Amino acid sequence: MTTVLLLRHGLTALTGPILSGWTPGLHLDERGRAQVASLGERIRAVPLAAIVSSPLERCRETAEAVLAGREPAPPLHVDDRLGEVHYGSWTGRPFTELTKDPLWRVVQAHPSAVVFPDGEGLAAMAARSAEAVRDWNERLGPDATYALVSHADVIKSLIADALGLHLDGYQRIMVDPASLSVIQYTPLRTFVVRVNDSGGGVEALVPKPPSRRRRAR
């Protein structure tokens, strides 16, 4: 099976009050840097074939924190398909303002129907991110374990896809900054191993050595 560690980026100065979207030049703040350093240390024992990141600065900085101290360092790839939702004219606006927009209720209750003004539809985001994961699964192989660094809505949509959950139910899933979620992909089905884990041990994610019987074949 292919094991994918889904990592949300750490905190920025805008995380929480503002819909950041593709705001350029947005970096992790002091809290976020501490979060991702801790995350990188926590998963250091898990061997990674690669790290695949959203192109946005906050994700690339998170990926670099995970890479720090790994010997040998796995390759870092950047994939635009894992980028944040293109929120269009909603980008950079405070949530206190957005919650008063009639579209907000649709975002919460029927997200598969949402296309943001001058932006992207949530269904389109879910399709591109799922395509990216399946593409990287094929590239890296059925025995690979790799990390994917992205954004809350992207990760939530991938978890919903793995659960066989309609996109309209993905708002039920929580993905906090610097959290770890894990999905395993097999030829028959997917297994959601962890969701929004912010502190658990990772020993169970370290691949076991092949059994004596398998080595003898």
C-alpha angles and dihedrals in degrees: 000000000000114000119206122194107205110205124186116211120255128258124298130189089264100045107119107010100047133046097236101186111156095342103157123234095022110148135182112274125222092278092049094049090053091048096052093043087056091046092051091051092047095055097036092108091059109091110228125203090197145338117233117195143187109249094242117110097241091056095044090051089051090050091050090052090054090049094050112112096004113136114222094022114222116233118271116222127186118213121185089204088072093054124118122279112279096242094183114199090000090070114113095011122126118254090232087066098040094053088065092057113099089229090065092073090052091050089055101040106027108017094160088070096050124111112173117231108271087353145078135302119246089230089056090051091050091050095050094046093048089049090052094052094048090048093052091044089058094044096049097039141237095290098047128118113199140162126240117197116200148121136296099257092045093049093044090053091050092050091048090050091050091050092049087242120152113247088245087071098049094095087072089070121086122209114178127197113283092006126146125228123175132205126181118205122205130172090259106036147340127256122209103213102173138006127195094346110176102172117004125127117261101209091114090059094060108100115248119236114257115272121254089250092055092046091053094057 
